[in-house]
Amino acid sequence: MRQSQTAVLERNTTLTGEFATEPYEAAWAGEARWFVQVLERSAEDAELTLTTQISPDGITWCDHDGGTHRTEGELTTWAVREFGQWLRVRGDVAPAGAQVKVRIYLAVKS
């Protein structure tokens, strides 16, 4: 029987500049999907760029092969496979001083 779990890593969090979510251990899972919901933008041109990062120990991080994602509209999603042990999202809010309020979910499945 397959197992699944959804974690809310950021809830109504206001982001500015560079950031990273808390790490999430998902060694048991074979696939994952990020959902990033933009609730508010401080300006129309406020842009959120996101990159999945992976880690063998939850301490040292590198970018996953999946590339960078830009939020467009209210909800942005992308899948991640072959990630090993730990996952998190690294991001950047531009231009300088802009703010974006978000919810970030990680859905994992065995």
Kinemage of the C-alpha trace (Angstrom):
@kinemage 1
@onewidth
@group {chain A} dominant
@subgroup {mainchain}
@vectorlist {calphas} color= white
{ca met a 1} P 0.000 0.000 0.000
{ca arg a 2} L 1.340 3.416 -0.957
{ca gln a 3} L 1.651 6.081 1.696
{ca ser a 4} L 1.345 9.839 1.344
{ca gln a 5} L 1.788 12.875 3.543
{ca thr a 6} L 1.426 16.621 3.099
{ca ala a 7} L 3.490 19.038 5.177
{ca val a 8} L 2.860 22.768 5.444
{ca leu a 9} L 6.362 24.262 5.619
{ca glu a 10} L 5.289 27.920 5.525
{ca arg a 11} L 1.861 29.237 6.504
{ca asn a 12} L 0.929 32.896 5.878
{ca thr a 13} L 4.629 33.725 5.924
{ca thr a 14} L 5.857 37.030 4.522
{ca leu a 15} L 9.077 36.559 2.546
{ca thr a 16} L 11.571 39.174 1.443
{ca gly a 17} L 15.008 38.847 -0.159
{ca glu a 18} L 16.699 35.440 -0.010
{ca phe a 19} L 15.217 32.679 2.166
{ca ala a 20} L 15.068 28.896 2.680
{ca thr a 21} L 12.327 26.777 4.247
{ca glu a 22} L 12.924 24.436 7.140
{ca pro a 23} L 14.276 21.051 5.997
{ca tyr a 24} L 11.910 18.103 5.620
{ca glu a 25} L 13.081 14.477 5.846
{ca ala a 26} L 11.423 12.329 3.213
{ca ala a 27} L 13.767 9.357 2.782
{ca trp a 28} L 10.804 6.939 2.730
{ca ala a 29} L 9.138 8.737 -0.201
{ca gly a 30} L 9.721 8.041 -3.864
{ca glu a 31} L 8.212 11.236 -5.185
{ca ala a 32} L 7.387 14.717 -3.983
{ca arg a 33} L 5.510 17.758 -5.236
{ca trp a 34} L 5.827 21.370 -4.100
{ca phe a 35} L 2.809 23.679 -3.997
{ca val a 36} L 3.504 27.379 -3.467
{ca gln a 37} L 0.462 29.592 -3.004
{ca val a 38} L 0.996 33.342 -3.229
{ca leu a 39} L -1.482 35.093 -0.937
{ca glu a 40} L -0.303 38.714 -1.302
{ca arg a 41} L 2.335 40.713 -3.135
{ca ser a 42} L 3.574 44.083 -1.901
{ca ala a 43} L 3.732 45.290 -5.509
{ca glu a 44} L 2.561 44.010 -8.890
{ca asp a 45} L 6.140 43.443 -9.994
{ca ala a 46} L 7.088 41.435 -6.860
{ca glu a 47} L 8.512 38.167 -8.181
{ca leu a 48} L 9.229 34.924 -6.307
{ca thr a 49} L 11.884 32.519 -7.631
{ca leu a 50} L 12.149 29.025 -6.111
{ca thr a 51} L 14.679 26.186 -6.312
{ca thr a 52} L 14.415 22.734 -4.724
{ca gln a 53} L 17.431 21.819 -2.632
{ca ile a 54} L 18.490 18.367 -1.448
{ca ser a 55} L 20.740 17.174 1.358
{ca pro a 56} L 22.143 13.871 2.661
{ca asp a 57} L 22.028 15.077 6.288
{ca gly a 58} L 19.724 18.114 6.559
{ca ile a 59} L 22.749 20.361 7.163
{ca thr a 60} L 24.624 20.659 3.875
{ca trp a 61} L 22.563 21.628 0.814
{ca cys a 62} L 22.840 21.695 -2.970
{ca asp a 63} L 20.376 22.548 -5.737
{ca his a 64} L 18.334 19.680 -7.212
{ca asp a 65} L 18.540 19.043 -10.948
{ca gly a 66} L 14.993 20.353 -11.500
{ca gly a 67} L 15.933 23.980 -12.128
{ca thr a 68} L 14.328 27.202 -10.956
{ca his a 69} L 10.608 27.997 -10.832
{ca arg a 70} L 8.899 31.389 -10.918
{ca thr a 71} L 5.503 31.905 -9.375
{ca glu a 72} L 2.868 32.843 -11.891
{ca gly a 73} L -0.652 33.406 -10.697
{ca glu a 74} L -1.821 32.193 -7.329
{ca leu a 75} L -0.505 28.597 -7.259
{ca thr a 76} L 2.740 27.176 -8.624
{ca thr a 77} L 3.653 23.481 -8.466
{ca trp a 78} L 6.415 21.170 -9.624
{ca ala a 79} L 7.411 17.532 -9.063
{ca val a 80} L 10.679 16.225 -7.602
{ca arg a 81} L 12.091 12.696 -7.940
{ca glu a 82} L 15.328 10.954 -6.944
{ca phe a 83} L 16.000 13.375 -4.104
{ca gly a 84} L 17.513 11.088 -1.470
{ca gln a 85} L 16.948 12.078 2.165
{ca trp a 86} L 16.085 15.744 2.805
{ca leu a 87} L 14.215 18.471 0.900
{ca arg a 88} L 13.757 22.201 1.242
{ca val a 89} L 13.096 25.195 -1.013
{ca arg a 90} L 15.525 28.067 -1.461
{ca gly a 91} L 14.092 31.254 -2.897
{ca asp a 92} L 14.428 34.906 -3.644
{ca val a 93} L 11.910 37.760 -3.693
{ca ala a 94} L 12.727 40.554 -6.152
{ca pro a 95} L 13.043 43.468 -6.619
{ca ala a 96} L 14.851 44.507 -3.431
{ca gly a 97} L 12.422 45.438 -0.667
{ca ala a 98} L 9.464 43.581 -2.219
{ca gln a 99} L 7.438 41.207 -0.031
{ca val a 100} L 5.388 38.128 -0.872
{ca lys a 101} L 3.053 36.354 1.566
{ca val a 102} L 2.900 32.596 0.910
{ca arg a 103} L 1.880 29.119 1.939
{ca ile a 104} L 4.315 26.375 0.944
{ca tyr a 105} L 3.198 22.736 0.956
{ca leu a 106} L 5.261 19.619 0.324
{ca ala a 107} L 3.271 16.516 -0.683
{ca val a 108} L 5.276 13.266 -0.586
{ca lys a 109} L 4.283 9.756 -1.642
{ca ser a 110} L 5.968 6.343 -1.374
